[in-house]
Amino acid sequence: MKIKFILPALTEAHGQFWRPIKYSLFPPLGLATLAGYLNNSDEAVIQDEHVEPLNLNDSPDLVVIQVYITSAYRAYEISDHYREKGITVILGGLHVTALPNEALQHADSIVLGPAEKIWGEVLDDFRNNRLEKIYFSNLRTLKNQPPVRRDLIKREFYLVPNSLVISRGCPHSCDFCYKTSFFRGGKSFYTYTTDQALSEIEILKGKHLFFLDDNIFGNPALAFSLFSEMKGMGRVWQGAATVASLQNRKLLQVAADSGLKSLFIGFETLKQEGLARHNKQHNRTGEYEKVIKTLHDYGIMINASFVFGLDQDDPSVFRATAEWAIAKGIETVTFHILTPYPGTPLYQRLEKQQRILHHDWNLYDTRHAVFRHPVMSSEAIEAGYQNAYSYFYKWTSILKSAAKKEKLLSAGRHIAYTGGWKKAEPVWNFLIRLKRLNQAVPPLERVLKGYD
């Protein structure tokens, strides 16, 4: 059997927000995971439209497409193309799970929720001409998981080919997150064992790793065991965590000893009432400064995530948030406009309040305001979002933020990392065109290691 896995490009790939480097970071691990369930006699290919043009002139036996909200229209276009040729198409992913009836109009079959434990059954049904329209599994475990088909990943196209995921979901339930709808009917947070995680790490070449888990510290016992085993491996790694999870100093110490160099942290807002409104009470704004200082003391850089457009926000929030992050010496920030994804409690609440402005999924990209705000227009929110980005990433702001570091080498590392991410676009584009992006991995490792 010939099977083709496709990750369609997000809408941003065709618009003003397109940054080739941003969409050349991580390979499509979800599709490579599903490919692990194929037989040895099957032929498979994975195509990621962010890093290469799609070949739509082929004729595989089966096409599998992963759908996110801002790739939905493109995914449906690709699916319709193959179905017109008489080729079976299966759709899955976050958007499909949120809006199954919409997806069914463009697919022979859809998979709702995490696909791993139902995927073998789906393949068997296809081989035996009994494919069902809808599949859903409430069996949530990563036991007996087949190896990820990394041989199908074109490593040279990605800056971070050594990405991995050792858990599914998150122990928290923020109301703007897809978690509630995607994991319905079963556990919403479950993990590898330590041995499984180590087996995955051991096959990855080089020193650099990036854990794509929503919260790498979500299971403290697993995290402590894994990082203890990783000590001495010489790895440098990045991941994501919550403010609450970083209160465990013993766990943070072993993470730092194992090579942790950078964390993505969802601070979201500087207003506690905004966090409570969106069911993120595990964040405590009073703990932000302490967490930042602790991480910097360990030599761990921070990518701080903030959301604009909360009901508590006013026009001052954009500049105030950017200035706060600069004053705290935060290396990089990711700003978002609050976006009510279908299937989330936030969407349901705003829809009930008749505040949803439209359902153009192309604009549900966290860069556009798609709902009515109490005190700000959509145009004001979008302009404020852009201004916050521009202000934080000015050279003067980068230098001011780096100057907050107590050690000169830390300041230099800050400038190299932040400037390299936002100010080296020609270099990134050159490497991408040459299909040599992974040659930037050794310099990235050196910057991450800093003064070690």
C-alpha positions in Angstrom: 0.0 0.0 0.0 1.2 3.5 -0.8 0.2 6.1 1.8 0.8 9.8 1.8 0.8 12.0 4.9 0.3 15.7 4.4 0.7 18.7 6.7 -0.9 21.6 4.7 0.6 25.1 5.1 -1.1 27.4 7.6 -2.7 30.5 6.1 0.2 32.6 7.3 2.4 30.9 4.7 0.6 32.9 2.0 0.3 36.3 3.8 2.1 39.2 5.4 3.0 37.2 8.6 5.0 34.6 6.8 8.5 34.0 8.2 10.1 31.0 6.6 12.2 30.2 9.6 9.3 30.1 12.0 7.6 27.4 10.0 10.8 25.5 9.4 11.4 24.7 13.0 9.8 21.4 13.8 9.0 18.4 11.6 5.4 16.9 11.7 5.9 14.4 14.4 2.2 13.6 14.7 2.2 12.2 11.1 5.5 10.4 11.6 4.0 8.8 14.7 1.1 7.4 12.7 3.4 6.2 10.1 4.9 3.9 12.7 1.8 1.7 12.5 2.4 0.8 8.8 3.5 -2.6 7.7 7.1 -3.2 6.4 5.7 -3.7 2.9 3.9 -0.3 2.9 5.4 2.7 1.1 5.0 6.0 2.8 5.9 9.6 2.3 5.4 12.7 4.5 5.1 16.1 2.9 5.1 19.3 4.9 3.9 22.2 2.7 5.7 24.7 5.0 9.1 23.5 3.8 8.5 22.0 0.3 5.9 22.3 -2.5 3.3 19.6 -2.5 3.3 17.0 -5.3 -0.4 16.7 -6.1 0.1 14.7 -9.3 0.8 11.4 -7.6 -1.7 8.6 -7.0 -1.2 7.0 -3.6 -3.7 4.5 -2.3 -4.5 6.6 0.8 -3.9 10.2 1.8 -3.9 11.3 5.4 -4.1 15.0 6.2 -3.5 16.7 9.6 -5.8 19.8 9.9 -5.3 22.9 12.1 -7.8 25.8 12.1 -5.8 28.1 9.8 -4.9 25.3 7.4 -8.5 24.0 7.2 -9.4 25.6 3.9 -6.1 24.5 2.3 -6.6 21.0 3.8 -10.1 20.7 2.3 -8.8 21.9 -1.1 -6.1 19.2 -1.1 -8.6 16.6 0.1 -11.1 17.5 -2.6 -8.4 17.3 -5.2 -7.4 13.7 -4.3 -11.0 12.5 -3.9 -11.8 13.8 -7.4 -9.1 11.4 -8.5 -10.8 8.5 -6.7 -8.2 8.4 -3.9 -9.4 7.8 -0.3 -8.7 10.7 2.1 -8.7 10.6 5.9 -8.7 13.9 7.9 -7.7 14.3 11.5 -6.3 16.8 14.0 -7.5 19.6 16.2 -9.9 21.3 13.8 -11.5 18.1 12.6 -12.2 17.1 16.2 -13.7 20.5 16.9 -15.9 20.6 13.8 -16.4 17.0 12.5 -19.5 17.8 10.4 -17.5 20.4 8.5 -14.6 18.1 7.9 -16.9 15.2 6.8 -17.9 17.2 3.7 -14.3 16.9 2.5 -13.2 13.4 3.6 -14.0 9.7 3.2 -13.2 9.3 6.9 -12.3 11.4 9.9 -10.4 10.6 13.1 -11.5 12.5 16.2 -9.1 13.1 19.1 -5.7 11.4 19.6 -5.3 8.9 16.7 -2.6 6.6 18.0 -4.6 3.9 19.6 -7.3 3.7 16.9 -4.9 4.1 13.9 -4.1 0.4 13.6 -7.8 -0.3 13.3 -8.3 2.4 10.8 -5.6 1.0 8.6 -7.0 -2.6 8.9 -10.4 -1.3 7.9 -9.0 0.5 4.9 -7.1 -2.6 3.7 -10.3 -4.7 4.0 -12.6 -2.1 2.3 -14.7 -1.4 5.3 -13.5 2.1 6.2 -16.0 3.8 8.5 -16.9 7.5 8.3 -15.9 8.4 11.9 -13.3 6.9 14.3 -12.8 7.9 17.9 -10.8 6.2 20.6 -11.1 6.8 24.4 -8.2 4.5 25.1 -5.5 6.9 26.3 -2.1 5.3 26.8 1.3 5.5 25.2 2.2 1.9 26.1 3.5 -0.3 23.3 3.8 2.7 21.1 5.7 1.9 17.8 8.8 3.9 17.0 8.3 7.3 15.3 9.1 7.0 11.6 11.9 9.5 11.7 13.3 8.0 8.5 10.4 9.8 6.7 11.4 13.2 8.1 13.6 15.4 5.9 16.0 16.6 8.6 17.8 19.1 6.4 14.6 21.2 6.1 14.3 21.9 9.8 16.2 23.9 12.4 15.1 21.6 15.2 14.9 18.1 13.7 15.5 16.6 17.2 12.1 17.5 18.5 10.1 15.0 20.5 6.9 14.6 22.6 6.8 12.4 25.6 3.3 13.2 26.8 -0.1 14.1 25.5 -2.3 16.9 26.7 -1.9 18.9 29.9 -2.9 18.6 33.5 -4.7 22.0 33.4 -7.8 23.2 31.5 -7.5 26.8 30.4 -10.7 27.9 28.6 -9.0 29.0 25.4 -7.3 25.7 24.9 -8.4 22.9 22.5 -7.7 20.3 25.2 -11.3 20.0 26.4 -12.7 19.0 23.0 -9.7 17.1 21.7 -9.3 14.8 24.6 -13.0 14.3 25.5 -14.1 10.8 26.5 -10.8 9.8 28.1 -7.7 11.0 30.0 -6.5 14.4 28.9 -3.0 14.0 30.2 -0.8 10.9 29.9 2.9 10.2 29.3 5.7 7.9 28.2 7.6 6.0 30.8 11.1 7.1 31.6 12.5 4.2 29.6 10.4 5.1 26.5 11.5 8.7 26.7 15.2 7.7 27.0 14.8 5.3 24.0 13.5 8.1 22.0 16.3 10.5 23.0 19.1 7.9 22.4 18.3 7.7 18.6 18.5 11.4 18.1 21.9 12.6 16.7 23.6 15.7 18.0 23.3 17.4 21.3 20.2 19.6 20.9 16.7 18.5 21.9 13.4 20.3 21.9 10.5 18.8 24.0 7.3 19.9 22.3 5.1 18.8 25.3 2.6 21.4 26.5 4.2 21.1 29.9 7.4 19.1 30.2 7.0 19.2 34.0 3.4 18.2 33.9 4.2 14.8 35.5 6.8 15.8 38.1 7.8 12.2 38.9 8.5 11.3 35.3 10.3 14.6 34.7 12.6 14.1 37.7 13.4 10.5 36.7 14.0 11.4 33.1 16.2 14.4 33.8 18.2 12.5 36.4 19.0 9.9 33.7 19.9 12.6 31.2 22.6 14.1 33.5 25.9 13.5 32.0 24.6 12.9 28.4 25.9 16.3 27.3 22.5 17.3 25.9 21.2 20.9 25.7 17.5 21.1 25.6 14.4 23.4 25.4 10.8 22.9 26.4 7.7 24.5 27.8 6.4 24.8 31.4 3.9 26.6 33.6 4.7 29.1 36.3 3.2 26.7 38.8 5.4 23.8 37.8 8.6 26.0 38.2 8.0 26.3 42.0 9.6 22.9 42.5 13.2 23.9 43.0 14.5 20.4 43.3 13.0 19.5 39.9 14.2 22.6 38.3 17.7 21.9 39.6 17.9 18.5 38.1 16.4 19.8 34.8 19.2 22.5 34.7 21.8 19.8 35.5 20.5 17.7 32.6 20.9 20.5 30.1 17.8 22.7 30.2 18.7 26.0 28.5 15.4 27.6 27.5 11.7 27.4 28.4 8.5 28.6 26.8 6.2 29.9 29.6 2.6 31.0 29.2 2.5 34.0 31.5 -0.6 35.2 29.4 -1.3 38.4 31.3 0.0 40.5 34.2 -3.5 40.7 35.7 -4.6 38.0 38.1 -8.3 38.6 37.3 -7.7 37.9 33.7 -6.1 34.5 34.5 -9.0 33.6 36.8 -11.5 34.5 34.0 -9.9 31.9 31.7 -9.4 29.2 34.3 -5.7 29.6 34.6 -5.6 30.0 38.3 -2.4 27.9 38.5 -0.6 31.0 37.3 0.0 33.5 40.0 1.2 36.9 38.8 2.9 37.5 42.2 5.2 34.6 41.4 6.3 35.8 38.0 9.4 37.9 39.0 10.7 35.1 41.3 10.4 32.5 38.6 12.2 34.7 36.1 15.0 35.4 38.5 15.4 31.8 39.4 15.5 30.6 35.8 18.1 33.3 34.9 20.2 32.3 37.9 20.3 28.8 36.5 21.3 30.2 33.1 17.9 29.3 31.6 16.5 31.6 28.9 12.8 32.5 28.7 10.3 32.7 25.8 7.4 34.4 27.5 3.9 34.1 26.0 1.3 36.8 26.4 -2.3 37.1 25.2 -3.9 40.4 24.4 -7.6 41.0 24.2 -8.8 39.7 27.5 -11.9 41.4 28.8 -9.8 43.1 31.5 -7.4 44.7 28.9 -7.5 48.3 27.8 -5.3 50.1 25.2 -2.4 50.5 27.7 -1.8 46.7 27.9 0.3 46.4 24.8 3.1 48.8 25.7 2.9 47.9 29.4 3.4 44.2 28.7 6.3 44.7 26.3 8.0 47.1 28.7 7.6 44.7 31.6 9.2 41.9 29.7 12.1 44.1 28.7 12.6 45.3 32.3 12.7 41.7 33.5 15.4 40.7 31.0 13.3 38.2 29.1 15.1 37.0 26.0 12.1 36.4 23.6 8.4 36.9 23.7 5.5 35.5 21.8 2.4 37.7 21.7 -1.0 36.5 20.7 -4.5 38.0 20.3 -7.0 35.9 22.3 -8.7 33.6 19.8 -11.9 31.6 20.5 -11.1 28.3 18.8 -14.3 26.2 18.0 -14.9 23.5 20.6 -13.3 25.4 23.5 -15.2 26.8 26.5 -14.1 30.3 25.4 -15.7 29.9 22.1 -18.9 28.6 23.6 -19.1 31.5 26.1 -18.5 34.1 23.4 -20.9 32.5 21.0 -23.6 32.5 23.7 -22.9 36.2 24.3 -23.1 36.8 20.5 -19.6 38.3 20.4 -18.1 36.1 17.7 -17.7 38.4 14.7 -17.2 35.8 11.9 -16.1 32.3 11.1 -13.4 32.9 8.6 -10.9 30.3 9.9 -8.1 31.9 8.0 -8.2 34.8 10.5 -8.3 32.6 13.6 -4.5 32.8 13.7 -4.0 34.7 17.0 -3.0 37.8 14.9 -6.6 39.0 14.2 -9.4 39.9 16.6 -12.3 37.8 15.7 -14.7 38.6 18.6 -16.1 41.8 20.0 -14.1 43.3 22.9 -15.8 45.4 25.6 -13.6 48.5 25.2 -11.4 48.1 22.2 -12.1 47.8 18.5 -10.6 44.9 16.5 -8.4 47.4 14.7 -7.1 48.8 18.0 -6.3 45.3 19.3 -4.5 44.3 16.1 -2.5 47.5 15.9 -1.5 47.2 19.6 -0.4 43.6 19.0 1.8 44.7 16.2 3.2 47.7 18.1 4.1 45.5 21.1 6.1 43.1 18.9 7.9 46.0 17.1 8.7 47.7 20.4 10.0 44.5 22.2 12.3 43.5 19.2 13.8 46.9 18.5 17.6 46.8 18.9 17.4 49.4 21.6 14.9 47.2 23.5 17.0 44.1 23.0 20.1 45.9 24.4 18.2 47.3 27.3 16.8 43.9 28.2 20.2 42.3 27.9 21.7 44.9 30.2 19.5 43.5 33.0 21.8 40.4 33.1 24.3 40.4 36.0 27.0 38.6 33.9 28.5 40.0 30.8 28.5 36.6 29.1 24.8 36.2 29.9 24.1 39.6 28.2 26.1 38.5 25.2 24.2 35.3 25.0 20.9 37.2 25.3 21.8 39.5 22.4 23.0 36.6 20.2 19.8 34.5 20.8 17.2 37.3 20.5 19.0 39.0 17.6 19.6 35.8 15.8 15.9 34.9 16.1 14.5 38.2 14.9 17.3 40.1 13.1 18.9 37.4 11.0 16.2 36.8 8.5 18.4 37.0 5.4 20.7 34.3 6.9 17.7 32.0 7.7 16.2 32.5 4.2 19.5 31.7 2.6 19.9 28.4 4.5 16.3 27.5 3.8 16.7 28.0 0.1 19.9 25.8 0.2 18.0 23.1 2.2 20.8 23.3 4.7 18.9 24.7 7.7 20.0 22.0 10.0 23.6 23.3 9.6 22.6 26.0 12.0 22.1 23.5 14.8 25.7 23.5 16.1 25.8 27.3 16.4 22.4 27.2 18.1 23.8 24.6 20.6 26.7 26.9 21.4 24.5 29.9 22.0 22.2 27.8 24.2 25.1 26.5 26.2 26.2 30.1 26.8 28.8 30.4 29.6 28.8 26.7 30.6 
